[in-house]
């Protein structure tokens, strides 16, 4: 029995290492993430975001299924599973995106600054590898802790190495948002209507 447990544990660690040491891969189109969040103005404590398009180094999300699907403000692009840009505004430069790509595989102790003197710099500091359970069914899975620093605001982020996207956000006031369910569609879905994606539409031309 003990030997079986050791073999199982060894296999799990090998799988963890294989996942954690690869480059970034975005979630599939149609992937949905249910978030447990601080109560929002509608009185809800959950939101469901959905991947509506993807590319080599990005995924485009509808922030919440309740949002207006025809308004670019409802969408954001997530680059390399770390850096977020609203589809209503200008996208990061090619240089910024390349630096984010080179950030993978995530290594504890590494850091990266994104932005310029004309904007608020965002700094990403990679912490230790750990595990995180999105659901009891899937159990503990490999994750990486990242601290995001923007001006005086610090956010603790847990990035799933299986899914290539954050699964927990924690703020200094003690509140947090946690992914409590994630799934990808069995049948691949088509990308969203590019006319609704605002500045993010240009990413689909790459």
N, C-alpha and C positions, 0 to 999 in steps of 0.2 A: 504493500500500500504506500509506504514512504517512498520507495523507489519510483513508483508511478507518479507521485506528487512531484518529486525532483525532476523527472523527465519532462513532465508537463510544464513546470516552472521554467526549466531551461529552454523549452521550445517557445514559451511566451516571451522570454527575454530576447531570444534571437529575433522573433518577429518584431518586437518593439524596436530593437536596434535597426532592423532593416527599414522600418517605416520612418524612424526619426532621422536617419542619415540620407534621405533622398531629397530631391529638389521639390519645390512647391508644385502642387497639382490642385487646380480649383475644383470645387464641388460640381457635380453634374447639373445641367439645366433641369429645373423642376425640383431640385432639392429644397425641402422645407425645414425650417428650424423654428420650433416653438420655444419662445422665451418667457420665463417667469420674470416679471419686471416690477419695479415700484409702481403703485397704482397710478394710472394716467387719467387725464381729465374726463374720459368717458366712463370712468369707474372700473375699467378693466385692469386686471393684473397680469395679463398675458398678451403677447403679440406673436404673429406668425410671419416670418420673413421668407422670401422665396427667391431662388436663383433663376433669373430670367435670361441670362446670356453669360458666356464665358469665353476666355481666350487663354493664351499661353501663360500670362502672368496676372490674370484678373478674373473676378466674377462680378457680375452686375446683379444687384438684389432689388426686389420690391421690398421696401422697409417693412410694410405690414399689409396683409391681405385686405385690411379695412381701408387702405389709402386709395386715392384716385389713381387708377392705372394709366390715365392719360396725361398726368402732370409730372414733368421731370423731377420736381421736388420730392416725389414719392420714391425715387430710385437713388441708389448710390453704388459706386464701384469700389471694390475692395481689392487692393493690389498686393499680391504675394501673401494674402491672408493676414495682412498687418495694417496697411495704410488705407484710409477711407477718404473718398472724395465724392461730394454730392454731384449728381448728374445735372444739377442746375448751374454748376459753375465749371470753370476751366479745369481740364484734366492735368495731372502731373506730367512733367516733361519726360522725355525719353531717358534722360540721364538719371532722374529720380527713380524711375521704374527699374532701370538696369541695376541701380544700387540696391533696391529692395530685393530684386531677384538674387543678387549675389549674397544677400543676407542668409539665404538658405544653403545648406542645412543649418538650422538654428543652433548656435553654440553658446553655452553659458559664458557670460563675461563680455560678449561682443555688444557693440552699440552702434547706432546709426542716427544721424540728424538729417531731417528732411525739411526743406523750406529755404528761405532766403532772408536777408536783412530787412526786406520790405514786408515780410509776413511773419506770423508767429511761428517760430521754429518748433518742430515736433521731434522729440528724441525718443528712440526706442532702445531700451536696455534689456538684454536677454538674461533671464534668470535660470534657475535649475530645471532640469527635466523632472517631470512628475507624472502622475496619472490623474484622470478625471472621469467620473461616471456621469454621462448624460442621462442614462436610464439604468435601473436596476437590472434590466434584462441583458444589456450589453456589458455591464460591469465596468471596472476600471480600465481605461484605455490610455495610451501614451499622450502626453500633453507637454507644452512648454510654457513656463511663466515668462511674461514680458511686462515690463513697466513702461507705460507711455507717459511722457512728460511734455506738457504744452503750456508754456508760461509757468504759472503757479499751480496748475492742475495736474495731479498725478492720478493715473488710472492703472489698476492692476488687471492684467489681461491673461486669461488662460487660453492658449491656442491648441486646438485639437490637431495632432499630427496625422490622424487618420483622415480627417475631413479637410484640413488645410484652411481652417477658419476659427475665429474665436468662439468659445463656448461659455465663457464667464467674463464679466466686467465688474470690477469692484472699485468704489470711489471712497475718498477720504472721510466722507460723512457716514460711512458704515453701510450705505445702501449698495445693492448689487443687482445685476441682471444675469440670469443663468439659463443656458439652454437645457430644456428638460425633455425634448424629443427631437430627433432628426431622422429624416428618411429621404431616400432618392427614389425617383420613379422607376418602375420596372420597364416601362416603354419610354425611350428617349423623347423629350419634348422639343418643339421648335423654339428658337429664340423669340423674345418679345418683339412687338411692333417697334421698330427703330424710331418711328416718328414721335413716340412717347418718351424716348430716352434722353432727350436734350443733348448735353455735351458728351454723354456717354456713347452716343450713336457712332461717333468717329472711331471708337475702339473696334467696332464690328467690321471696319474696312481693312483691318490689319491682316 
